[in-house]
């Protein structure tokens, strides 16, 4: 099995050393580089071609949010997992909207960080529905009405069945759970998810969930 190529980005050399020690010992992980800020990370990505970038959110010069936005706009974008010290954080939410596949806290046990890296390398987000809801509730406020209007306009391109799948993704259901709930095959669910991503210009399920939440579809589903 090909090892997952991992780039570590943090302005604290001790944090980088600790992560390298924790993660580099895994048989299926190869640490291909370390960077002290987002600008250095972008340069390294061109050179070492990582599969996953573990990105600190707060750094001098180019921060993790800016770097995530730039990296995820690339056609050959690596997956990004954000490193943070807070569960509910506006910058983390912005990184997720920009296409990060999830986040881990800096005090997360090594085994869970390893699991997060492996999951995003395999195409799965690393956010539980509960944590996603906490983040989005934290960000709710003055811009909520404008976000809802924009989100609903974007979702008009979806067919009714695709909209139902988008809501189910927003609720944190797996493909198998969506298939059971909507009486379709798993293959059909996967096809719907792929079309949703393409039609909306998104690149992962987390972004679908955020858009469904912004549009108020999850509130509607819960009967609020």
Secondary structure as UniProt FT lines:
FT   STRAND          4..9
FT   HELIX           13..24
FT   TURN            27..28
FT   STRAND          29..35
FT   HELIX           38..48
FT   STRAND          52..56
FT   HELIX           64..72
FT   TURN            75..76
FT   STRAND          79..84
FT   HELIX           90..97
FT   TURN            98..99
FT   STRAND          102..105
FT   TURN            106..107
FT   HELIX           110..121
FT   TURN            122..123
FT   HELIX           129..139
FT   TURN            142..143
FT   HELIX           144..155
FT   TURN            156..157
FT   HELIX           160..170
FT   TURN            171..172
FT   HELIX           175..182
FT   HELIX           186..200
FT   HELIX           205..214
FT   TURN            215..216
FT   HELIX           217..222
//
